[in-house]
Amino acid sequence: MLQHGKDAGLPAPPSRRRFLTALAGAGAAAAAPALLTGCGTAQAKDGPLQFWNFYGPQRSPDPAVNAQSKWFVDLVDRWNATHKRQIELVYLPQPTYLNGFKVPSAFATGQGPDIFLLSPGDFLRYYNGGILADLTPHMEKAAVDDFGTALDSRKVDGKVYALPMEIEPLAMFYAVDAWEKAGLSEADIPTTWDQMLDIGDKLRTKTRAGLCFETNPGYYQNFTWYPFMWQGGGDVLDKQGNVAFDSPGARQALQFWQDAVRHGVTPRTLPAAGDVISAFKAGNVAMWQQGIWQVASFKAFAPDFRYGLFKLPTPPDGTYTTALGGWSFCANAQGRDPDAAAEFCAWALGSMSDESVDRMVDWCTVAKTDIAPRSSALERGAAKGGYDSVAMKQFKDEIAPAGRAEPRYPPVVYKAISDAIQGTMLAGRGVASETERAAEAIAAYTKSYKGASLV
């Protein structure tokens, strides 16, 4: 039986799901995007450049949090020791960073940071607001090529405006003990949606969910739902940017999640209030769609727990794919020293130097468990044993290669999709009417949209 635990990756905090869910919760989802100007900063113009983040510097009883914080501290210390223009780390707790609208509000009031972390879902909001500095002049062509398709969603007109520090694919995690007690073996690992619902039905009990999908509305829920739409050939927009949401692929993906809830296989609320590791340890869930970051979480908080992984199953005649998330470094084009801020981003993650490549290897295989977005870093990380564990090898060799980057849809598009997911999954509304309504809302927005390409 395929299982992970003692050989899983290194520690990482289990809070990414909650953080991503907060990106577009009740307030953020409905709110119109603030006008982002980027002008000005929180300190005097001649002070150190501010790098806002949710990792460091901080002290925590969690060794994983401390390891990630130290990575950021070491990064900035190294820059400050070798460059005249100094950088100051400004730590914001995760709920404050986005759920409290701290970063968007800071830019809207002219107090934005010089350097900051950005998720794919917010890329166009910041690019269209004139905030993102062009990083291309500070990068060698070899470095740009080294990122490959990982930069596609961070480019406009061939120019790079954000540098990813990680790639985070999604897969299905399952509890080996629950699996075995139900008389299941590796031969029963589902490859189709119907099979997964059947297995989930066998695994569920009065106190244990058979299968979990994200139920809270937000960018994260959309992110986890997209692969099921893509597998059936569906999309939000086609390659030309035309609205394509009202399609068989989108409808069957919505129907799949609705069926999972309707038949009692998937709960309406998340076990253990969304704490994945606690839910698995307590026997409250048998299968849960999650990301590579949970490899580190199991190692840190449940090192002896036996869990397995498998690729997301597909619909009839579908094609396997998964979604690839991850955060990026960005520079404020209207900050105090955009050139230095852009140089720092490229120096940190986008240089061809061994130091830059090794830094990414350390982030993705030591401080956290992620797929490195650069080919050189992925190869070097593998050579150093960063992907030797069963789980990390699976993610690297089987799960991630057929992945697709998280889309960069602006809030209005995101909200239309989110409403369709929530309306069908939890409110029991008709799939056809919800896809049609969402497509109409997206079409109305795209008619007046002005900005970089949505695809």
N, C-alpha and C positions, 0 to 999 in steps of 0.2 A: 504494500500500500504506500503510495507516494505520501510523504509527510515531511513537515518542516518543524523547526523548533530550535533545538540546540545548535543546528548549523545555519540558522537564519542569519540575516545581516546584522549590522550594528545599530545601536539605539537611535530612536528619533521620537519626538513627542507625538502622541496620537491626536493632535488637534487640527490637522489640516482640513478634515471634513467639516468641522464646526466653523473653521475660519472661512472656507469657501462658501458654505451655506450663508454666512453672514454678509457676503458680498452683495446679495440682492434679496434681502429679507423683506419683510412687509413694507418698511419705509423705502428702502432703496429701489425695490422693484417698481413701485408705482410712481416714484418721483421722477420728474423730468430732469435730465442731466444739467448740472450747474454749468454756468458759463465759466470755462477754464481759461485763465489768461496767462498764468505763470509768472507774471511780472513781480519782481521784488522777492525778498526772502525774509526770514524771521530774524536775521542778525544783520549787523552792519556789513556794508559791502566789502570791507577789507578783512572780515573775519574768516575763519575756516569754512570750507564748503560743508554743508550739512547733508548727511546720508541717512535718510529716514528708512527704518526697517523694523521688522518684528522679531529679530533674532538676537541682536547684541548692541551694546554690552548689557548684560544682566547676570544675576546670580540666581541659581535655582537648585532645589534639592534633586532635580532630575538630571542625571549625568548626560543624557542625550541633549537636553536643552543647553547645558553648559558647553558641550562639544560644538554645537552649532554656533553658539554665541562666540566661542573662542575663535572659530574660523573667521568670523567677521572682524573680530578685534585684531587678529593677526594680519588679516588682509590690509586693514587701514593702517596699522602700525608699520607694515612693510612699505606702503606708499609714502607715508609721512617721513620715513627715514631716508627716502631717496628722491623726494620731490619738494620743491619750494612751496607750492600751493598745498596747504594742509587740508585734511578732511576730518570732520568730526562725526562720529556715529551718534545718531539720535534714536534711541529705542522707544517704540510705541507698542504697548500690549496689543495683541492681535485684535481683540474687539474694538479697540480704539482706532487702529490703523484704517479700517474700512467700515466696520459696522457703526462706528461713531462718526463716520463721514469726515474724519480728521484730514485725510489727504486731499480729497476733492474740495473740501471747504477751504483748506489752506491755499490751494491754487486759485480758487474763485475770489479770494480776498487779497491776492497778491503776496501771500506769505508761504509759497510753496518751497519745498526742499530743492537742493541743487541736484541730488542724486536720490533715486527711490526705486522700490521694487514694484513691478507691474504685472498683473495677470493678463492673459490673452483677451479675456472678455472686456477689459477696459482699454485695450490698445487704441481703438478708433476714437474713443471719447477724448483721449489725451492727444492723439495725433491731430485730429481735426481741430482741437483747441489751440494748436500751435505750440504745444509744450515740449514735444519730444525732439531732442537734438539729433542730428544726423551723425551717426557713429562711423560711417563708412570711411571718411578721410583719415581716421586713426587706425584703420585695419588694413593689413596686407590682403591681397586677393586670395592668397593661400589660406588665410584664416577664415575668410568668408566662405570659401569652398569647403573648408573643414567642417563647418556647421551643416552643410548640405540643406536638405529640406526643412531642417529645424528653424530656419530663419524665414521661411515663406510667409508666415502670418505676422512677422515683425518687419516686413519690408513694404515700402511704397515706391513705385517707379524704380525699382532696383536698388534703392538705398536702405541701409539698415538703421532702424530706430530703436531697437531693443535687443539685448543679448541674453538668451536663455541660460540659466545656470543649471537646469535639470530638465529631464523629461519623465513624466509620471503616467504610465499606462494603467488601464483598468483591467481587472480580471475577476473571476469568481473564487472566493475563499470558502473552504468548507471544513467542518469539524470532523476529523477522522474517527473519533470514538462514536459519535452519533451515526456516522456512515456505517461503521462496522456493526453496531448494535441493531441497525435496521436490516442487516444481512446484505449490505451492498459492498461491492468491490470496485477496483479500478475499471473493470469492464463496464460498470454502470455509469461512469462519468458521462454526463449528457453532452451531446453535440448539437441537439436541436432544441428549440424553445419548448415544444411539447414534452420532450423528454425531461427537461429541467423542471417543468411544472409537475410532472408525474413524480419525479424524485422528491421534489419539495413537499408534495402531498404525503409521501411515505415518511418523510422525516419530521413532519410537524406533530406537535403534541399540544396539550392544553397550556403548557408553559414554554414551549419552544416554537419559534417561527421556522417554517420550512425553508423560506427564501426571503431575503431582504433586498429591496430596492430603496433608494432614497425617496422619502415622502415629503420632506420639507421643501417648499418652493425656494428657488434661488439659482444662481449661476451654477452651483455645484450639481443640483438635480438635473438641470439641462445637460450639463457635461456628461453625466452618467447615462442619460437617455439617448443621446445622439448616436452612439454605436449601433443601437437596435434599429434606428431609422436608416442609417447608412447601409447596414447589412442587407436590407431589402431593396436597395437602390434608391431610397428616398433622400431628400435633401431639403434644406430651407430655401436656398437659392441655387440656380444652376451656374455653370461656369461663366456664363455671360452676365450673371447678376440678376436674372429674371426670377421672380417668385415661383418656387416649385414645391411649396410645403404641402399643398392639397394633393397628395399623391398616394398611391397604394403603399409605398414604403413607410411613409409617415403614419398612415392610418393603421397598418398592421402592428407597428411598434407601439402606438397608443393602445390598441386593442390588447396586445400582449400584457402590458402592465395593468390594464384594467382587469383582465381575466385573472391575473395573479392575485389581485386584491379581492375580486368578487368571489373566487373559489376558496378564499381563506388561506391560501398558500403564503401570501405576503401580507404582513400586518399594516394597518393604517398609520400606526405610530411606531417609531423605531424602538427596538429593545434597548434597555439600559440607557434611555435618553440619548441614543446615538453613540454611546461609548462602545466601540466595536470590540475591543479586547475584553472588557468586562462582560459584555453580552455572550461572547464565545465561552469564556471561563465559567460563567454561571449556567451554561447550558440553555440559554435563552434564544439561540439562533443556530441553525445548521449550515446555511449557505448565505453569503452576503457579497454583493458586488462592491468591491473596494479597489484601492490602488496600491502600487508598489511600496508606498510609504508605510503600509501596515506590516511589511516584513520587519522593518526596524522596530515597530511598536510591539510586535510579538516577542522579539528578542529582548526588549527592555522590560516588558511588563508581564510576559507569560512565556518564559524561555523553555518550559517543559511541555507547553500545550502542543498537542499534535494537530496540525492543520495541513490542508492540501490546497492546491491551486489548479484551475483549469481555464482554458480560453472561453470567452463569451460564446455561448451556443448561437446558432444561426437559424433563421426562418427557412421554410421550404424554398429551395433554389437560391438561397442567400449566399453571400460571400463574407467570410470572416473579416472583421476589423475591430479595432478598439479605439478609444479616445486617448490622446496624449496631452496631458496638462503640464504645468510647470511655470515657475516665476522667472522674471527677467530683470536685469539691471537697465535703468534708463537715466538719461541726463536731461535736465531742465534747459530747454533752448532759450529761455528768457530769465535764467538765473543770474547770479553774480559773475560767474565765469563759465559759460557753457562749454568753451573749448577745453578747459581743464577737466570739467565734469565728464565730458565725452571721452577724453583721453583716459581718464581713470577707468571707465567702464570697459574700454577696449583693452587696456593694460591688465585689468583684473581677469577677464574671461575670454578675450578675443585676440590675444597675441599668439604668435607662433613660438614664443620662448618656452623652454621646458618648465619654467616656473609657473606660467599661466596654465599650461596643460595639466601639470601636477596639482595645481590648486583646484581645478575642476574635478580631477580624480578623487582628491581628498573629500570634496563636498559630497560627491555622488556615491562614494563607497565606504567612507569612514565616518564623517559627521552625520550623513543620512544614507538612505538606500534608494537610489534613483538610477535611471539610465542617463549616461552622460550624453549631452546633445552634440558633442564634437566627436568625429570619428577617431581622431588621435587620442582623445581622453578615454573613449570607450575601449580602444585597443590596449592602451596602457593600463587602464583599470583592470581589464581582464587578465593581463600579464601579471599584475600584482596580486591576483587572487580575489579581487573585489566582486567577481561574479561567479565564484566557485560554489557557493552554497546552492542547494537544490532550488530554493525559491528564486534567488537572483538569476541563476542560469535559465530557469524557465521564463522569467520575464524578459531577459535579454534575447534568448534564442527563439522562443516560441510565441510569446505574447506581443512584444513591442514591434517586431518588424513589419507587421501589417497594420500598424496604427496610423491614425490620422490626427493632425493637430487640432486642438480645441479651437473652434471658430472665434472670430473677433467681432461678433455681432454687437451693435450698440444696444443700449437699454430698451428702446422701444421694440426692437425685434426680439430680444431676449424675452421680454414680458409677454408678448403674444404667444410664444412657444410655451412658456411657463404656465400660462393660463390654460392652454390646451392640455398639458400634462396633468395639472391639478384637476381640471374639470372632468377629464375622463377617468383618471386613476382613482380619485377619492370622492368626487361628486356624482359619478355614474352617468355623466352626460354622454350623448351620442358621439361616437368617434367622427362620423362624417360631418356633422354640424360644427364640431370643434376645429377640425382641420380647415374647413371652409372659412370659419370666422377668423382663425389665426392668419390664414393666407390673405384674406381681405385687409386685415390690419397691417400686415407687413407690406402689402402692395401700396396701400395708401401712404405709408411712411416713405417707401423708396421713391415714389413719384416726386417728392419734394426734397429728398435727401441730397445734400451737397457735401462731399468729402471724399476721402480715399475709398478705393474699392472695398465693398463689403465681403468679397470672396478672395 
